[in-house]
């Protein structure tokens, strides 16, 4: 099988599923000699209780 991946993006959110996805992403990146990019995005309302962050009028 040809090594077809150049970049692999793995989004994470702190869950067990995300942890497993990172492990799979690492293995795939090593196998295909690809760049691994891990992305995490935090919801400010969930973590800090900031309502309408960035959307105030």
N, CA, C and O atoms as a CHARMM CRD file, in Angstrom:
* protein
*
  228
    1    1 UNK  N      0.85200  -1.19100   0.00000 PROA 1      0.00000
    2    1 UNK  CA     0.00000   0.00000   0.00000 PROA 1      0.00000
    3    1 UNK  C      0.88900   1.24200   0.00000 PROA 1      0.00000
    4    1 UNK  O      1.85500   1.32600   0.75800 PROA 1      0.00000
    5    2 UNK  N      0.55600   2.18700  -0.84200 PROA 2      0.00000
    6    2 UNK  CA     1.33700   3.42300  -0.95100 PROA 2      0.00000
    7    2 UNK  C      1.11300   4.31300   0.26800 PROA 2      0.00000
    8    2 UNK  O      0.01500   4.36600   0.82300 PROA 2      0.00000
    9    3 UNK  N      2.16600   5.00400   0.66800 PROA 3      0.00000
   10    3 UNK  CA     2.06300   5.95400   1.77700 PROA 3      0.00000
   11    3 UNK  C      1.52600   7.26000   1.21700 PROA 3      0.00000
   12    3 UNK  O      2.26900   8.05700   0.64500 PROA 3      0.00000
   13    4 UNK  N      0.23100   7.46800   1.38700 PROA 4      0.00000
   14    4 UNK  CA    -0.44200   8.54500   0.68300 PROA 4      0.00000
   15    4 UNK  C     -0.68400   9.81200   1.50400 PROA 4      0.00000
   16    4 UNK  O     -1.06600  10.83600   0.93600 PROA 4      0.00000
   17    5 UNK  N     -0.47700   9.77500   2.80200 PROA 5      0.00000
   18    5 UNK  CA    -0.78100  10.93700   3.62600 PROA 5      0.00000
   19    5 UNK  C      0.45000  11.82200   3.79600 PROA 5      0.00000
   20    5 UNK  O      1.55400  11.33000   4.02600 PROA 5      0.00000
   21    6 UNK  N      0.24600  13.13800   3.67800 PROA 6      0.00000
   22    6 UNK  CA     1.32500  14.09500   3.92300 PROA 6      0.00000
   23    6 UNK  C      1.11500  14.81900   5.24000 PROA 6      0.00000
   24    6 UNK  O      2.07000  15.10600   5.96200 PROA 6      0.00000
   25    7 UNK  N     -0.15200  15.11500   5.55000 PROA 7      0.00000
   26    7 UNK  CA    -0.50300  15.78900   6.80100 PROA 7      0.00000
   27    7 UNK  C     -1.73800  15.10600   7.36900 PROA 7      0.00000
   28    7 UNK  O     -2.65300  14.72900   6.63600 PROA 7      0.00000
   29    8 UNK  N     -1.74500  14.95300   8.68400 PROA 8      0.00000
   30    8 UNK  CA    -2.87100  14.33400   9.37000 PROA 8      0.00000
   31    8 UNK  C     -3.31600  15.28700  10.47100 PROA 8      0.00000
   32    8 UNK  O     -2.51000  15.69200  11.30900 PROA 8      0.00000
   33    9 UNK  N     -4.58900  15.64500  10.47300 PROA 9      0.00000
   34    9 UNK  CA    -5.16200  16.53500  11.48200 PROA 9      0.00000
   35    9 UNK  C     -5.99600  15.70700  12.45100 PROA 9      0.00000
   36    9 UNK  O     -6.89000  14.96700  12.04200 PROA 9      0.00000
   37   10 UNK  N     -5.69300  15.84100  13.74900 PROA 10     0.00000
   38   10 UNK  CA    -6.44200  15.13800  14.78500 PROA 10     0.00000
   39   10 UNK  C     -7.01100  16.17700  15.74800 PROA 10     0.00000
   40   10 UNK  O     -6.26300  16.76500  16.52800 PROA 10     0.00000
   41   11 UNK  N     -8.32600  16.41100  15.70400 PROA 11     0.00000
   42   11 UNK  CA    -8.92700  17.33000  16.66800 PROA 11     0.00000
   43   11 UNK  C     -9.14300  16.62900  18.00900 PROA 11     0.00000
   44   11 UNK  O     -9.55400  15.46900  18.04200 PROA 11     0.00000
   45   12 UNK  N     -8.87200  17.31600  19.09800 PROA 12     0.00000
   46   12 UNK  CA    -9.03600  16.72400  20.42800 PROA 12     0.00000
   47   12 UNK  C     -9.89300  17.62100  21.31200 PROA 12     0.00000
   48   12 UNK  O     -9.91300  18.84300  21.16400 PROA 12     0.00000
   49   13 UNK  N    -10.60100  16.97300  22.23500 PROA 13     0.00000
   50   13 UNK  CA   -11.45600  17.71500  23.16000 PROA 13     0.00000
   51   13 UNK  C    -11.30500  17.24300  24.60000 PROA 13     0.00000
   52   13 UNK  O    -12.08200  17.63400  25.47000 PROA 13     0.00000
   53   14 UNK  N    -10.30100  16.40100  24.85100 PROA 14     0.00000
   54   14 UNK  CA   -10.07100  15.92500  26.20800 PROA 14     0.00000
   55   14 UNK  C    -10.79100  14.63200  26.54200 PROA 14     0.00000
   56   14 UNK  O    -10.63800  14.11700  27.64900 PROA 14     0.00000
   57   15 UNK  N    -11.57100  14.09500  25.61800 PROA 15     0.00000
   58   15 UNK  CA   -12.32200  12.87200  25.88100 PROA 15     0.00000
   59   15 UNK  C    -11.44900  11.63900  25.65600 PROA 15     0.00000
   60   15 UNK  O    -10.35900  11.72600  25.09000 PROA 15     0.00000
   61   16 UNK  N    -11.94900  10.49200  26.11100 PROA 16     0.00000
   62   16 UNK  CA   -11.24300   9.23800  25.88100 PROA 16     0.00000
   63   16 UNK  C    -11.14200   8.92800  24.38900 PROA 16     0.00000
   64   16 UNK  O    -10.13300   8.39900  23.92500 PROA 16     0.00000
   65   17 UNK  N    -12.18600   9.25700  23.65200 PROA 17     0.00000
   66   17 UNK  CA   -12.17400   9.02300  22.20700 PROA 17     0.00000
   67   17 UNK  C    -11.08500   9.85300  21.53800 PROA 17     0.00000
   68   17 UNK  O    -10.42600   9.38100  20.61200 PROA 17     0.00000
   69   18 UNK  N    -10.89500  11.07300  21.99600 PROA 18     0.00000
   70   18 UNK  CA    -9.85200  11.93300  21.43500 PROA 18     0.00000
   71   18 UNK  C     -8.46700  11.36500  21.74200 PROA 18     0.00000
   72   18 UNK  O     -7.57000  11.41800  20.90100 PROA 18     0.00000
   73   19 UNK  N     -8.29800  10.82500  22.94300 PROA 19     0.00000
   74   19 UNK  CA    -7.02600  10.20200  23.30600 PROA 19     0.00000
   75   19 UNK  C     -6.72400   9.03900  22.35400 PROA 19     0.00000
   76   19 UNK  O     -5.60100   8.89700  21.87000 PROA 19     0.00000
   77   20 UNK  N     -7.72900   8.22200  22.09600 PROA 20     0.00000
   78   20 UNK  CA    -7.55400   7.10200  21.16900 PROA 20     0.00000
   79   20 UNK  C     -7.26400   7.59800  19.75900 PROA 20     0.00000
   80   20 UNK  O     -6.46500   6.99500  19.04200 PROA 20     0.00000
   81   21 UNK  N     -7.90000   8.68200  19.35800 PROA 21     0.00000
   82   21 UNK  CA    -7.66700   9.23800  18.02000 PROA 21     0.00000
   83   21 UNK  C     -6.23100   9.73800  17.88300 PROA 21     0.00000
   84   21 UNK  O     -5.62400   9.58500  16.82200 PROA 21     0.00000
   85   22 UNK  N     -5.68100  10.33200  18.94000 PROA 22     0.00000
   86   22 UNK  CA    -4.29500  10.79800  18.90000 PROA 22     0.00000
   87   22 UNK  C     -3.35600   9.60500  18.75200 PROA 22     0.00000
   88   22 UNK  O     -2.41200   9.65400  17.96400 PROA 22     0.00000
   89   23 UNK  N     -3.60500   8.54600  19.49600 PROA 23     0.00000
   90   23 UNK  CA    -2.76700   7.34000  19.37800 PROA 23     0.00000
   91   23 UNK  C     -2.80200   6.79400  17.95400 PROA 23     0.00000
   92   23 UNK  O     -1.75800   6.45200  17.39800 PROA 23     0.00000
   93   24 UNK  N     -3.98100   6.71000  17.36400 PROA 24     0.00000
   94   24 UNK  CA    -4.10700   6.23700  15.98700 PROA 24     0.00000
   95   24 UNK  C     -3.41500   7.19500  15.02100 PROA 24     0.00000
   96   24 UNK  O     -2.74700   6.76600  14.08000 PROA 24     0.00000
   97   25 UNK  N     -3.57800   8.48800  15.26000 PROA 25     0.00000
   98   25 UNK  CA    -2.94700   9.48700  14.40800 PROA 25     0.00000
   99   25 UNK  C     -1.43400   9.40000  14.44100 PROA 25     0.00000
  100   25 UNK  O     -0.77900   9.54000  13.40800 PROA 25     0.00000
  101   26 UNK  N     -0.87200   9.16900  15.62400 PROA 26     0.00000
  102   26 UNK  CA     0.57500   9.02900  15.76600 PROA 26     0.00000
  103   26 UNK  C      1.06100   7.81300  14.98900 PROA 26     0.00000
  104   26 UNK  O      2.05000   7.88900  14.26100 PROA 26     0.00000
  105   27 UNK  N      0.37000   6.70300  15.14300 PROA 27     0.00000
  106   27 UNK  CA     0.78400   5.48900  14.43100 PROA 27     0.00000
  107   27 UNK  C      0.69700   5.67400  12.92000 PROA 27     0.00000
  108   27 UNK  O      1.59800   5.26400  12.18800 PROA 27     0.00000
  109   28 UNK  N     -0.38200   6.28800  12.45500 PROA 28     0.00000
  110   28 UNK  CA    -0.54900   6.51500  11.02300 PROA 28     0.00000
  111   28 UNK  C      0.50000   7.48600  10.49400 PROA 28     0.00000
  112   28 UNK  O      1.03300   7.29200   9.40100 PROA 28     0.00000
  113   29 UNK  N      0.79800   8.52500  11.26200 PROA 29     0.00000
  114   29 UNK  CA     1.79300   9.50500  10.84300 PROA 29     0.00000
  115   29 UNK  C      3.18400   8.86500  10.76500 PROA 29     0.00000
  116   29 UNK  O      3.95300   9.15600   9.84900 PROA 29     0.00000
  117   30 UNK  N      3.49700   8.00700  11.71500 PROA 30     0.00000
  118   30 UNK  CA     4.79400   7.32100  11.67900 PROA 30     0.00000
  119   30 UNK  C      4.87000   6.39900  10.47100 PROA 30     0.00000
  120   30 UNK  O      5.88300   6.36800   9.77300 PROA 30     0.00000
  121   31 UNK  N      3.81700   5.65800  10.22600 PROA 31     0.00000
  122   31 UNK  CA     3.79100   4.71400   9.11200 PROA 31     0.00000
  123   31 UNK  C      3.93500   5.42200   7.77000 PROA 31     0.00000
  124   31 UNK  O      4.65700   4.96200   6.88600 PROA 31     0.00000
  125   32 UNK  N      3.23900   6.54200   7.63300 PROA 32     0.00000
  126   32 UNK  CA     3.22600   7.23800   6.34200 PROA 32     0.00000
  127   32 UNK  C      4.24300   8.37800   6.27100 PROA 32     0.00000
  128   32 UNK  O      4.33000   9.07500   5.26000 PROA 32     0.00000
  129   33 UNK  N      5.02100   8.56800   7.36300 PROA 33     0.00000
  130   33 UNK  CA     5.99200   9.65800   7.43100 PROA 33     0.00000
  131   33 UNK  C      5.32300  11.00800   7.17500 PROA 33     0.00000
  132   33 UNK  O      5.87300  11.86900   6.48900 PROA 33     0.00000
  133   34 UNK  N      4.14500  11.17200   7.73000 PROA 34     0.00000
  134   34 UNK  CA     3.35100  12.38600   7.55100 PROA 34     0.00000
  135   34 UNK  C      3.54200  13.33200   8.73100 PROA 34     0.00000
  136   34 UNK  O      4.00200  12.93700   9.80200 PROA 34     0.00000
  137   35 UNK  N      3.18200  14.57700   8.50800 PROA 35     0.00000
  138   35 UNK  CA     3.16100  15.57700   9.58000 PROA 35     0.00000
  139   35 UNK  C      1.87300  15.40100  10.36100 PROA 35     0.00000
  140   35 UNK  O      0.79700  15.30700   9.77000 PROA 35     0.00000
  141   36 UNK  N      1.97000  15.35300  11.68900 PROA 36     0.00000
  142   36 UNK  CA     0.79700  15.21700  12.54600 PROA 36     0.00000
  143   36 UNK  C      0.47300  16.56600  13.16300 PROA 36     0.00000
  144   36 UNK  O      1.33300  17.19500  13.78000 PROA 36     0.00000
  145   37 UNK  N     -0.75500  17.00600  12.99900 PROA 37     0.00000
  146   37 UNK  CA    -1.22700  18.27500  13.56400 PROA 37     0.00000
  147   37 UNK  C     -2.34100  17.94800  14.55300 PROA 37     0.00000
  148   37 UNK  O     -3.33300  17.31800  14.18600 PROA 37     0.00000
  149   38 UNK  N     -2.18300  18.36800  15.79500 PROA 38     0.00000
  150   38 UNK  CA    -3.19900  18.14800  16.81700 PROA 38     0.00000
  151   38 UNK  C     -3.85900  19.48700  17.10600 PROA 38     0.00000
  152   38 UNK  O     -3.18300  20.47100  17.40500 PROA 38     0.00000
  153   39 UNK  N     -5.18200  19.51700  17.01400 PROA 39     0.00000
  154   39 UNK  CA    -5.94900  20.75300  17.18400 PROA 39     0.00000
  155   39 UNK  C     -6.87200  20.61600  18.38100 PROA 39     0.00000
  156   39 UNK  O     -7.61700  19.64300  18.50100 PROA 39     0.00000
  157   40 UNK  N     -6.81300  21.59700  19.25900 PROA 40     0.00000
  158   40 UNK  CA    -7.76100  21.64800  20.35700 PROA 40     0.00000
  159   40 UNK  C     -8.42800  23.02100  20.36000 PROA 40     0.00000
  160   40 UNK  O     -7.77400  24.04500  20.16200 PROA 40     0.00000
  161   41 UNK  N     -9.72400  23.02400  20.58500 PROA 41     0.00000
  162   41 UNK  CA   -10.50400  24.25600  20.62900 PROA 41     0.00000
  163   41 UNK  C    -11.30900  24.23200  21.91800 PROA 41     0.00000
  164   41 UNK  O    -11.98900  23.24900  22.21300 PROA 41     0.00000
  165   42 UNK  N    -11.23300  25.30100  22.67700 PROA 42     0.00000
  166   42 UNK  CA   -11.97800  25.37500  23.92900 PROA 42     0.00000
  167   42 UNK  C    -13.18900  26.28600  23.76300 PROA 42     0.00000
  168   42 UNK  O    -13.10400  27.36400  23.17700 PROA 42     0.00000
  169   43 UNK  N    -14.29500  25.83300  24.28400 PROA 43     0.00000
  170   43 UNK  CA   -15.51400  26.63200  24.30900 PROA 43     0.00000
  171   43 UNK  C    -15.46100  27.51400  25.55800 PROA 43     0.00000
  172   43 UNK  O    -15.58800  27.01900  26.67700 PROA 43     0.00000
  173   44 UNK  N    -15.27500  28.82400  25.36300 PROA 44     0.00000
  174   44 UNK  CA   -15.10600  29.73400  26.49800 PROA 44     0.00000
  175   44 UNK  C    -16.31500  29.76000  27.41800 PROA 44     0.00000
  176   44 UNK  O    -16.16600  29.92400  28.62900 PROA 44     0.00000
  177   45 UNK  N    -17.50000  29.60200  26.86600 PROA 45     0.00000
  178   45 UNK  CA   -18.70400  29.59800  27.70300 PROA 45     0.00000
  179   45 UNK  C    -18.67600  28.39100  28.63000 PROA 45     0.00000
  180   45 UNK  O    -19.00200  28.49600  29.81200 PROA 45     0.00000
  181   46 UNK  N    -18.28900  27.25500  28.08700 PROA 46     0.00000
  182   46 UNK  CA   -18.25900  26.03400  28.89200 PROA 46     0.00000
  183   46 UNK  C    -17.21500  26.11300  29.99700 PROA 46     0.00000
  184   46 UNK  O    -17.47900  25.69900  31.12600 PROA 46     0.00000
  185   47 UNK  N    -16.03600  26.63800  29.68800 PROA 47     0.00000
  186   47 UNK  CA   -14.95000  26.65400  30.65200 PROA 47     0.00000
  187   47 UNK  C    -14.96600  27.85800  31.58600 PROA 47     0.00000
  188   47 UNK  O    -14.58200  27.74400  32.75000 PROA 47     0.00000
  189   48 UNK  N    -15.40800  29.01100  31.08600 PROA 48     0.00000
  190   48 UNK  CA   -15.30600  30.23100  31.87000 PROA 48     0.00000
  191   48 UNK  C    -16.63900  30.92600  32.13100 PROA 48     0.00000
  192   48 UNK  O    -16.68600  31.90100  32.88100 PROA 48     0.00000
  193   49 UNK  N    -17.71100  30.44500  31.53100 PROA 49     0.00000
  194   49 UNK  CA   -19.01500  31.04200  31.75300 PROA 49     0.00000
  195   49 UNK  C    -19.15900  32.42000  31.12600 PROA 49     0.00000
  196   49 UNK  O    -19.92500  33.24700  31.62000 PROA 49     0.00000
  197   50 UNK  N    -18.43500  32.67600  30.04700 PROA 50     0.00000
  198   50 UNK  CA   -18.49800  33.97200  29.38300 PROA 50     0.00000
  199   50 UNK  C    -19.60100  33.91600  28.33300 PROA 50     0.00000
  200   50 UNK  O    -19.47100  33.20600  27.33600 PROA 50     0.00000
  201   51 UNK  N    -20.66400  34.64500  28.54400 PROA 51     0.00000
  202   51 UNK  CA   -21.78600  34.66300  27.60900 PROA 51     0.00000
  203   51 UNK  C    -21.50900  35.66700  26.49600 PROA 51     0.00000
  204   51 UNK  O    -20.98700  36.75200  26.75200 PROA 51     0.00000
  205   52 UNK  N    -21.84700  35.31700  25.28900 PROA 52     0.00000
  206   52 UNK  CA   -21.71200  36.20000  24.11200 PROA 52     0.00000
  207   52 UNK  C    -20.29300  36.69200  23.90100 PROA 52     0.00000
  208   52 UNK  O    -20.09600  37.82200  23.45300 PROA 52     0.00000
  209   53 UNK  N    -19.31200  35.88200  24.20900 PROA 53     0.00000
  210   53 UNK  CA   -17.91800  36.27900  24.04500 PROA 53     0.00000
  211   53 UNK  C    -17.64300  36.62700  22.58900 PROA 53     0.00000
  212   53 UNK  O    -17.81700  35.78900  21.70400 PROA 53     0.00000
  213   54 UNK  N    -17.22300  37.84000  22.34400 PROA 54     0.00000
  214   54 UNK  CA   -16.89500  38.28200  20.99200 PROA 54     0.00000
  215   54 UNK  C    -18.09700  38.68700  20.16400 PROA 54     0.00000
  216   54 UNK  O    -17.94400  39.09600  19.01300 PROA 54     0.00000
  217   55 UNK  N    -19.27900  38.58200  20.72400 PROA 55     0.00000
  218   55 UNK  CA   -20.48700  38.91300  19.95400 PROA 55     0.00000
  219   55 UNK  C    -21.28700  40.04700  20.58000 PROA 55     0.00000
  220   55 UNK  O    -22.45100  40.24700  20.23300 PROA 55     0.00000
  221   56 UNK  N    -20.68000  40.78900  21.49400 PROA 56     0.00000
  222   56 UNK  CA   -21.39100  41.89300  22.14400 PROA 56     0.00000
  223   56 UNK  C    -21.61300  43.04200  21.16500 PROA 56     0.00000
  224   56 UNK  O    -20.77400  43.33300  20.31300 PROA 56     0.00000
  225   57 UNK  N    -22.73900  43.66800  21.31200 PROA 57     0.00000
  226   57 UNK  CA   -23.07300  44.80700  20.43900 PROA 57     0.00000
  227   57 UNK  C    -22.99600  46.10200  21.21000 PROA 57     0.00000
  228   57 UNK  O    -23.24300  47.17000  20.64900 PROA 57     0.00000
